[in-house]
Amino acid sequence: MSIFSGLFRTRDAPKDRTSGSAYTFLMGGSTAGKNVNERSAMQMTAVYACVRILSEAIAGLPLHMYRYKDEGGKEKALDHNLYQLLHDEPNPEMTSFVFRETLMTHLLLWGNAYAQIIRNGKGEVIALYPLMPNRMSVNRDKNGMLYYQYQKSNDDAPTLEGSSVILSPSEVLHVPGLGFDGLVGYSPIAMAKNAIGLSIAAEEYGAKFYANGAAPSGVLEHPGVLKDPAKVRDSWNAAFGGSSNSHKVAVLEEGLKYTPISISPNEAQFLETRKFQIDEIARIFRVPPHMVGDLEKSSFSNIENMSREFVTYTLSPWMSRWEQSLSRALLSPDEKKAYFFKFNVDGLLRGDYAARMQGYSVGIQNGFMCPNDVRELEDLDLIPDELGGNKFMVNGNMVDLKNVGAAYQPNTPTTQPSETTEETQPSEKEETTNTKRRRKT
């Protein structure tokens, strides 16, 4: 038994790397023959649109810090230093919108988002600075503890010293994407490089097609033997190549004959391929096609539901990653029991004006909303307390379930009867007299 215990301890001993990090998807050449990396992928309109939609959505949502109240419920922790840091200005160089947009872009392209945590002498967080994911590596030391190694550049903020910096987990805000080890995410661009490479190839094919005057390439045939065929070819390209020379009249001499050999874009299904790749890229980022300009399968009846599904199935997982990563990296163990971060998506889930008013009416009539709750959601000024702005009301037509139908029973009060006493109970003589009167009747 001791032998097996020793083997298990040896096998499970922490190594100087993250679990599974030796296996990765590399950038570079795709099957279509095009080089794919984060920057070349962003030159594709569909990739750029998906990254912009998701990064701006996360950056534009209100991010609040809450504390649990002793009597139950929650309230905004406006007096905490992290509230202003995340809601307004994480560092003196950028706003909260720009900071979250930058990190979300890193997360979508590289699969990881990193930010350096600057603390004061008391250990309080006073600033957050983004770090480039392509210059960050995550490893373990000989004791199995995580550490972050960052290669500094001259363009970085002057908060790091040296060319290579070792940072502890308490100094790094790390939001990982989908990965195999739970510690480091993998780049969606690298994992889908063949699909993106096909899009780049199709776009380049279309560009070259129009660069050649929207005419297919071909062969110049001569009945005799040419002394300098390269000169003839270059002369033809100079005279008739390029979109600026399209539709020119060609004059062929000495029996020269032009024979096209390329298939047309229609035969190559060029347009269908480009259109399908837009859906393919939208599928990678789980963005509804109508949000990237593909309205073929969208209509007035389903586009609102598709937008709600975007919030539920696309944004919600990203928001959970952000909220939990912020709590893990920025809050102390004691603060985690009292504080939490939460995105507000009410603005994205609101229906049209008529639907909102109907929902507010139901909330007020059933007593779980007051007029000021509604006015705050609609960005209106609050009603003073003396005018009933914070008063909770219910519809008077509702009764207790056990009293249903009590109003229709003879000599039965509509409210719950109290226990009768001896003074209110009829005497035996009165009961007998009443019984005799009913019998005579």
Secondary structure, DSSP 8 states (H G I E B T S, - for coil): -HHHHHHHHHHTS--SS-TTTTS----EE-TTS-EE-HHHHTTSHHHHHHHHHHHHHHHHS-EEEEEE-TTSSEEE-TTSHHHHHHHT-SBTTB-HHHHHHHHHHHHHHHSEEEEEEEE-TTS-EEEEEEE-GGGEEEEE-TTS-EEEEEE--TTS-TT--SSEEEE-GGGEEEEE-S-SSSSS---HHHHTHHHHHHHHHHHHHHHHHHHTTT---EEEE-SS--S-HHHHHHHHHHHH-SGGGTT------TT-EEEE-S--TTTTTHHHHHHHHHHHHHHHHT--GGGGT--TT--TTTHHHHHHHIIIIIIHHHHHHHHHHHHHHHS-HHHHTTEEEEE--HHHH---HHHHHHHHHHHHHBTS--HHHHHHHTT-----GGGTTT---B-TT---GGGTTGGGSTT--SS------TTTS--HHHHHHHHHHHHH-
